[in-house]
């Protein structure tokens, strides 16, 4: 019997907040995290994960987008040794930084469509307006690992790693 691959081609609207997807079709191939706004859970957002940066995009449900949905757990791991600020210096307001505060953990993301910033709750996938919560720890180097369903007996796979650009770039 063939083993379950732990992936499914589907539309973004069928995905849940916090899901890891790979965009299919023309211009696709990049990974993204699925997010939504608490007041509008039917809306789907994609948090694009690219070497050029982390950015949010609101998707219009009238135009379906096909994705490869990874079924299993997505683990975001921060590097505790490099690019860490235990008080706000430079990184706290940068896109791509993971902020761990008294109210939770968040991934900062630029929002090019309005020129601002948003934050995605980890692991909830709930998108919020950017908030400068200055009490916390800020991580500028992290990775995302896909942990397949246990019954598949597949190894964990690092999908994406990110490091904020040095200041002044």
PAPA-475939 format. One line per 4 residues: their letters; for each residue x, y, z of N, C-alpha, C. Coordinates in pm, 1 decimal, m for minus. Each point is the difference from the previous one (the first is absolute). Example, Ala and Ser with C-alpha at 12.3 -4.5 7.8 and 13.67 -1.06 7.14 Angstrom:
<zafis>
AS = 1319.0,m569.0,780.0,m89.0,119.0,0.0,90.0,120.0,0.0  m35.0,105.0,m72.0,82.0,119.0,6.0,m77.0,109.0,73.0
</zafis>
This chain:
<zafis>
XXXX = 84.2,m117.3,0.0,m84.2,117.3,0.0,89.3,124.4,0.0  m37.6,99.8,m78.6,75.6,124.0,m5.4,m21.1,81.3,127.6  104.0,66.4,39.9,m2.5,81.0,120.8,m59.8,137.3,m28.5  m72.5,53.7,97.2,m54.9,135.1,m9.5,116.4,98.8,m5.9
XXXX = m0.3,89.5,m96.6,109.3,96.1,m15.3,m8.8,116.0,98.7  m114.9,17.1,64.4,m14.4,107.8,96.4,m21.0,135.5,m64.9  m49.5,0.9,m123.6,m25.7,124.3,m72.4,m129.4,m14.2,m78.1  m61.3,113.9,m30.5,m123.1,m1.8,m77.7,m8.2,127.3,m83.1
XXXX = m32.4,m11.7,m127.5,m25.5,116.4,m84.4,m143.0,45.5,27.7  m14.1,127.5,32.9,m131.2,54.0,34.7,2.6,150.8,m23.1  m112.0,65.0,24.9,m2.4,145.7,m12.0,32.6,61.6,136.5  48.5,121.4,m3.5,35.3,70.9,122.1,m118.9,10.5,94.7
XXXX = m120.7,16.5,m55.7,m120.1,13.0,83.2,m26.3,m123.2,84.8  51.6,m114.3,m41.7,m20.5,m124.9,74.1,103.8,m20.0,110.3  97.5,88.0,7.8,107.6,m13.4,98.0,m36.8,69.1,130.2  66.4,m41.7,105.9,m22.2,56.5,132.2,113.9,94.5,36.6
XXXX = m28.5,98.5,85.0,107.7,87.7,46.8,111.2,m83.1,65.0  123.3,36.9,m30.4,114.3,m73.0,52.4,50.0,m109.9,m92.2  m77.0,m33.8,m104.7,44.2,m102.5,m95.2,120.1,49.9,m79.8  87.5,m92.5,m34.0,111.6,27.9,m89.3,m41.4,m44.7,m138.7
XXXX = 13.5,89.6,m97.9,m38.5,m31.9,m137.4,112.8,38.1,m95.6  m4.1,m61.7,m115.7,88.5,37.6,m109.7,m90.4,44.1,m114.1  26.3,117.1,m53.5,m86.2,58.0,m102.1,21.2,m72.4,m132.4  m109.8,m39.3,m63.6,5.4,m71.0,m127.7,m34.9,93.8,m114.5
XXXX = 40.8,m35.7,m120.0,m36.0,77.3,m117.5,105.0,102.0,m38.5  m32.1,84.1,m99.6,95.1,101.3,m46.9,45.6,91.1,113.4  127.3,22.4,7.6,54.4,85.2,104.6,1.6,m66.4,136.6  m32.1,m128.3,4.7,m7.3,m71.3,127.4,132.0,m62.3,39.7
XXXX = m7.7,m88.9,94.4,117.3,m70.7,48.9,44.5,44.9,136.4  m33.9,123.1,38.7,39.5,48.5,132.5,m88.7,m60.3,107.6  54.4,m2.6,120.8,m76.5,m44.5,116.1,m69.7,119.4,62.7  m109.0,m30.6,70.2,m73.6,104.1,72.2,m69.0,m62.9,120.0
XXXX = m25.0,81.8,100.1,m83.9,m39.6,112.2,m137.5,59.3,m23.7  m103.0,m75.4,30.4,m137.0,47.9,m15.6,m38.4,74.0,127.8  m65.7,114.5,m17.1,m42.9,79.8,114.4,m140.2,54.0,m25.9  m62.9,48.7,105.1,m128.0,69.6,m14.9,m13.7,103.1,110.2
XXXX = m92.3,92.0,m18.8,m28.7,104.3,97.9,m113.9,m51.8,87.6  12.5,16.5,131.8,m99.9,m53.9,92.8,m141.5,47.9,m31.6  m15.1,127.3,m40.8,m133.5,55.2,m28.0,m55.1,m43.1,m135.8  84.0,m59.6,m83.8,m43.6,m44.3,m132.6,64.8,m135.2,m30.8
XXXX = m39.9,m106.0,73.3,66.8,m129.3,m16.2,m16.9,m63.5,m137.8  m94.3,48.6,m78.6,m16.7,m56.5,m134.7,105.5,52.0,m96.6  61.1,113.3,31.2,105.8,54.4,m84.8,128.3,m79.7,20.4  72.7,m21.4,m108.3,127.2,m69.0,10.8,112.3,93.9,m40.5
XXXX = 104.5,m4.9,75.7,121.7,75.2,m25.4,112.1,m99.5,m17.8  100.7,40.5,m74.1,121.2,m80.8,m11.8,115.7,82.7,53.4  81.3,m63.5,82.3,123.0,61.7,47.3,110.4,m65.9,m81.6  44.5,69.5,m102.8,99.5,m54.4,m92.4,135.9,m9.2,68.6
XXXX = 64.3,m113.5,m16.7,132.1,m23.9,56.7,98.6,m10.1,m115.9  76.3,104.7,m21.9,95.4,1.5,m110.8,135.2,48.0,51.3  103.2,m28.8,m76.2,132.8,48.5,37.8,4.1,152.5,2.0  m85.6,62.6,m79.5,m5.4,145.8,m6.1,m71.4,59.5,121.0
XXXX = m72.9,m82.4,74.3,m67.8,49.8,118.3,m130.3,m71.3,29.7  m65.1,46.0,103.7,m127.4,m54.2,45.5,m104.4,108.8,m22.5  m103.8,m32.4,m79.4,m102.0,101.5,m23.8,m139.5,m61.1,m8.1  m97.2,79.4,43.4,m139.0,m42.9,5.7,m74.3,42.0,m125.2
XXXX = m95.1,m82.8,m38.7,m84.6,31.9,m115.5,m141.8,m48.6,27.7  m95.3,91.6,m11.2,m141.2,m36.4,13.1,m45.2,m58.0,m133.0  m67.6,m113.6,4.7,m44.8,m66.1,m122.5,m149.4,22.0,m19.8  m37.4,28.2,m121.4,m139.5,17.5,m36.3,m58.6,m138.2,m28.5
XXXX = m98.2,m41.1,80.6,m56.7,m134.4,m14.1,m73.6,m21.3,m132.4  m28.8,106.5,m72.4,m66.3,m15.2,m130.3,93.9,m57.6,m104.8  129.9,5.3,29.5,99.6,m52.4,m92.6,80.1,m107.4,73.4  m45.3,m125.8,m10.5,64.9,m107.4,76.0,148.2,m13.6,m35.1
XXXX = 76.8,m29.1,100.9,141.2,m28.2,m20.3,25.1,m142.5,48.9  69.6,m75.2,m84.3,29.2,m139.1,32.6,132.4,m9.2,74.5  m1.8,m85.4,101.5,118.3,m18.5,83.4,19.1,m148.3,29.1  120.3,m33.8,39.4,30.8,m132.7,50.9,2.6,14.1,151.4
XXXX = m98.1,m59.1,64.4,m15.2,11.6,146.3,75.1,m114.7,66.2  90.0,36.3,90.4,75.8,m101.3,73.4,m81.2,m42.7,122.1  m23.6,m129.8,11.3,m81.3,m51.4,109.4,91.3,m61.1,105.3  7.0,62.3,111.0,88.0,m39.8,108.2,24.7,123.6,83.2
XXXX = 103.9,m3.3,80.8,29.8,113.4,86.3,108.2,86.8,m62.8  m13.2,129.2,17.8,100.3,94.5,m45.7,68.7,54.4,124.9  130.9,m14.1,5.8,75.5,45.3,117.0,87.7,118.0,m39.1  m18.0,112.1,68.5,85.1,115.9,m19.0,101.3,m1.0,113.9
XXXX = 128.4,m3.5,m33.4,107.7,m3.6,99.5,85.0,124.7,m14.1  27.9,64.2,112.4,84.7,119.3,m2.1,142.0,m36.8,39.6  95.3,77.0,m49.7,140.7,m16.3,36.4,24.5,88.6,122.0  37.8,m62.4,110.1,19.2,73.6,124.8,138.1,63.2,11.8
XXXX = 87.0,m26.7,m97.0,137.9,46.8,10.2,33.9,116.1,m93.2  m65.6,8.7,m113.7,31.5,104.7,m97.1,m121.8,88.4,m23.7  25.8,127.4,m21.9,m104.5,97.9,m32.9,m115.2,m5.1,99.6  34.9,20.6,126.4,m97.5,1.3,108.7,12.0,133.3,72.8
XXXX = m114.7,60.7,27.8,m2.5,120.9,81.7,m92.1,m24.2,118.9  51.3,17.8,120.7,m80.1,m19.1,120.2,m63.8,129.9,46.1  24.5,104.2,m74.6,m68.4,127.5,17.9,m6.8,65.4,m137.6  m97.8,85.9,m24.4,m14.7,57.4,m133.3,117.4,91.2,m36.0
XXXX = 70.1,m38.0,m105.1,111.0,81.2,m49.0,m28.5,35.5,m145.2  14.5,m96.9,m89.8,m25.6,24.1,m142.8,m101.4,m97.5,m58.1  9.2,m126.3,40.8,m77.8,m103.6,m67.7,m148.4,m1.6,34.1  m40.7,52.8,114.3,m136.8,m17.7,47.7,m104.8,43.8,m101.5
XXXX = 31.9,93.4,m87.4,m97.4,51.4,m96.3,28.7,m45.3,m142.6  84.0,m102.4,m15.6,35.4,m46.0,m134.7,m89.2,m115.4,m44.2  m33.5,m0.9,m128.1,m73.3,m111.7,m58.0,88.8,m123.8,5.8  m61.5,m113.2,34.6,74.0,m125.2,7.9,52.4,m32.6,138.1
XXXX = m21.2,88.7,95.0,45.4,m23.7,136.9,m108.9,m73.1,77.6  40.3,m97.8,79.8,m91.7,m68.9,90.1,9.0,70.5,135.2  m114.0,49.2,47.2,m6.9,70.8,127.5,m70.7,m87.8,101.9  64.2,m22.4,114.5,m61.5,m75.1,108.6,m23.6,99.7,113.0
XXXX = m128.1,24.9,30.4,m37.7,103.0,96.7,m91.1,m60.2,106.5  m45.4,83.5,91.0,m90.7,m47.2,104.9,m136.1,m40.2,m55.6  m33.7,47.3,m120.2,m130.4,m33.5,m58.6,7.8,m113.6,m100.2  118.8,m55.2,m25.0,13.5,m113.2,m91.2,120.7,13.0,m90.6
XXXX = 5.2,m88.1,m97.6,107.5,1.0,m98.9,m58.2,42.5,m134.0  75.7,83.3,m73.0,m48.4,56.2,m125.3,111.3,2.8,m103.5  m38.1,m10.1,m126.7,91.0,19.8,m111.5,m34.5,134.2,m62.1  95.0,92.3,0.6,m21.4,130.5,m64.2,2.7,m18.5,m151.2
XXXX = m90.9,66.4,m67.7,m7.2,m11.3,m145.7,m31.4,135.6,m61.0  70.1,32.4,m108.5,m36.3,121.7,m72.1,m132.0,m24.9,m71.8  m69.8,106.8,m29.2,m126.4,m6.6,m73.4,9.8,99.6,m113.6  61.0,m41.8,m111.8,24.5,92.9,m111.3,m125.9,65.7,m56.3
XXXX = m114.6,m66.5,9.3,m122.6,55.3,m56.3,m43.5,128.7,69.3  44.5,21.1,125.7,m35.7,125.9,65.5,122.7,73.1,54.9  118.3,m55.6,m22.9,122.1,64.2,43.4,29.3,m12.2,148.2  m72.4,m86.7,69.2,18.0,m14.2,144.3,53.8,m135.7,40.8
XXXX = m25.3,m31.6,125.2,44.1,m126.8,57.7,m118.7,m67.3,69.0  6.6,m133.0,5.4,m95.5,m80.0,75.6,79.5,m103.0,79.6  m69.6,m67.2,90.6,61.0,m107.2,76.5,m90.4,m121.5,m7.1  61.9,m116.8,m12.1,m73.7,m125.9,m4.9,26.5,m74.0,129.5
XXXX = m107.5,m38.9,68.3,14.3,m75.8,123.1,54.9,m138.8,m27.9  92.0,m42.8,85.6,56.1,m134.6,m8.9,m51.6,m75.7,121.9  m71.0,m107.6,m13.1,m30.9,m76.7,m119.5,m137.5,28.3,m59.4  m73.8,98.2,53.0,m140.5,19.3,m37.8,m21.8,35.5,m146.4
XXXX = 96.1,69.2,m62.4,m19.6,45.3,m136.9,m93.3,119.5,m8.7  m30.8,63.0,113.0,m88.3,116.6,m0.3,82.9,124.7,m27.0  m44.2,75.0,m98.9,69.3,120.1,m43.6,m47.8,118.8,82.6  93.8,80.6,46.5,m32.2,116.9,80.0,76.8,119.4,m53.0
XXXX = m48.5,119.0,32.1,75.9,120.3,m33.1,131.1,m4.8,75.8  101.5,59.6,m58.5,130.3,4.1,65.6,m10.7,78.4,130.4  58.3,m55.3,105.1,m0.3,65.7,130.4,142.3,1.9,53.4  45.7,115.3,39.3,135.5,9.9,53.9,m1.2,m36.1,147.4
XXXX = m7.2,m129.5,26.1,10.7,m50.2,135.6,149.3,m10.5,28.4  51.2,92.2,78.5,144.2,12.6,15.8,58.1,m87.7,110.3  m84.8,m74.8,68.1,50.4,m89.7,103.1,m3.9,m141.3,m56.2  117.3,m53.6,m27.1,5.8,m134.5,m53.5,137.2,m30.1,m55.4
XXXX = 5.2,m105.2,m77.1,123.5,m42.6,m64.2,m26.5,m6.4,m149.9  97.2,43.2,m79.2,m18.7,13.4,m143.5,105.3,m83.6,m72.1  m46.0,m91.2,m83.8,87.9,m94.8,m68.0,3.7,29.6,m149.4  118.7,20.9,m52.3,15.9,32.5,m140.9,47.9,m116.0,m85.7
XXXX = 14.1,m117.5,59.0,42.3,m117.9,m76.1,m85.3,m117.5,46.5  m67.7,m63.2,m96.4,m91.7,m108.6,34.0,m19.2,m93.2,m119.2  m66.5,m110.7,26.4,m28.9,m95.1,m107.8,m135.9,m64.0,22.9  m55.5,m52.9,m108.8,m126.7,m72.8,6.7,26.3,m143.1,m44.2
XXXX = m45.0,m92.5,83.9,14.8,m141.9,m27.5,m137.9,m62.0,m11.9  m17.2,m84.7,m99.7,m124.4,m74.4,m17.0,17.0,m134.4,69.7  m91.3,m27.8,93.1,2.0,m126.5,74.1,m118.6,m81.3,m50.0  25.4,m101.9,m82.4,m110.2,m79.5,m55.9,m81.6,m70.1,108.3
XXXX = m117.4,m46.7,m37.9,m83.2,m76.8,92.0,80.3,m120.8,48.1  m10.4,m35.6,127.9,80.1,m110.4,54.0,m18.3,m132.2,m73.8  m120.6,m25.8,m46.3,m25.4,m129.0,m65.6,73.3,m15.2,m133.6  50.0,109.4,m56.4,70.9,m10.7,m127.7,144.9,m43.0,18.1
XXXX = 53.6,17.1,121.3,138.7,m36.2,30.5,100.0,70.9,m91.2  m35.1,116.3,m46.2,90.1,81.1,m82.7,83.7,90.0,90.2  121.8,33.0,m44.1,83.6,88.6,82.5,m48.7,145.2,m7.5  36.8,78.0,99.9,m27.9,143.1,m2.0,78.9,64.0,m113.5
XXXX = m56.0,103.4,m60.5,64.7,66.3,m112.7,3.9,150.5,26.2  121.0,57.1,m3.0,8.3,145.6,11.5,m45.6,58.3,m133.0  m102.9,83.4,6.9,m61.6,56.9,m119.4,60.4,135.6,m34.3  26.8,78.5,101.7,38.2,138.5,m23.6,83.0,50.0,117.4
XXXX = 102.6,77.2,m30.8,74.9,66.7,106.8,12.6,147.7,m37.7  4.8,82.8,101.7,m0.4,144.5,m23.5,95.1,68.7,95.9  61.7,106.6,m49.3,87.0,81.8,81.3,m18.7,144.4,m45.2  m31.1,88.4,96.0,m19.2,139.9,m36.8,130.0,56.7,m55.2
XXXX = m14.2,94.8,m89.9,117.1,64.0,m60.7,68.3,86.8,104.5  130.8,13.4,m10.1,70.8,89.6,93.2,m54.3,141.9,m10.0  9.4,73.6,107.6,m47.1,139.3,0.9,71.6,80.1,m107.3  m73.5,89.8,m63.8,59.0,85.6,m102.0,m9.8,m55.0,m140.7
X = m58.9,m119.0,m15.3,m15.2,m56.8,m134.4,m133.6,31.6,m57.3
</zafis>
